[in-house]
Amino acid sequence: MKRSVIDTVDLSKEEVQGLLDTAMDIIADPAKYAHACAGKKLATLFFEPSTRTRMSFEAAMYELGGNVISMTDAGTSSATKGETVADTVKVVSNYVDIIAQRHPKAGAALVSAVNAQIPVINAGDGGHCHPTQTFADLLTIYREYGKMDGLTIGFCGDLLYGRTVHSLMSAMARYEDTKFVLISPDELKVPRHLIDDVVTPNSIPCEETASLEDALPKLDVLYMTRIQKERFDDIEQYERLKSSYVLDAEKMKLAKPDCIVMHPLPRVDEIAVEVDEDPRARYFEQTYNGKIMRMALILKLLGDQDPAHTYPGGPFSLWNEAMEDNAYRCTNPKCICAAERSIRHKYYVAKNGSKRCVYCEQ
Ligand code: CP
């Protein structure tokens, strides 16, 4: 089992700073890195649609002098014949040096990480985590403020299913004097485990509100998100909630002069196109920063001198402490455990004493 990244907290805070430093160096002198991965191959295994993440991973590997093979659509792969994620990555491990994988089920990236012989990077697993989007987000914040401490971040929209929110909250919780404002309808509040495992243990001041207008004047960063239609079981609920928040030029008047607006994209209608002209909009810069941070992460994982190392605290390290007993079954229908019968259900004991599935953390 090689070192893999399921969430940002699979790297230490110092390692994340190392990625930011490498990224700044790549921006300053891209030619220095043009052959850094010569002779290496990346596989992008995308069981779920993507524009930014897959294409920026591929651009990142090419800009490092490496090569890419790609599965862009699960529908053209042997997944349609019933091949499991575990078997797929055991096979693909024979072809490439590193895998970036996206899958609609929470925990699929961990299944791959523990079955592949090469590093696996989670490029999004259901509504669970999306660490490389978070690395893009962190670089965007770092380039803006030149620091990570002392910032108030407002997350707005679908905080229940928005995996980019979950990963960014976990990442920002490690910096000093971070404050969160969580802006969502009641039905789309962040999962309880994030409050129990991230907000409470780190004593992060955290306000929950349904009002974007009330929150805006307090924020250094507004992180808008799309309502994730594909994760809803009840389409009527989606229709009712889909336009809960629309950021427009009028609302931007309530924001601080230096409050940046971020969004992982794609957007639907939650940011009016007129906001693109606002000098505080950063969502297209995020996509560039994503490519640079993916370059930095590929370099780190392929160059890791201690490839079996796991940083304690992240989902990847949870595997080592996970337990099995015959009575335990994960019941989350959005978990990889529900999709593949061959998965060995395993749990860890959370800080509050409850049993949590090691794959989906629910
Ligand atoms: N932000 C993001 O993950 O975009 P894609 O779904 O296009 O990869």
Residues whose N, C-alpha, C, O or C-beta is under 5 A from the ligand:
A	BS01	CP	P49 S50 T51 R52 T53 R54 P264 L265 P266
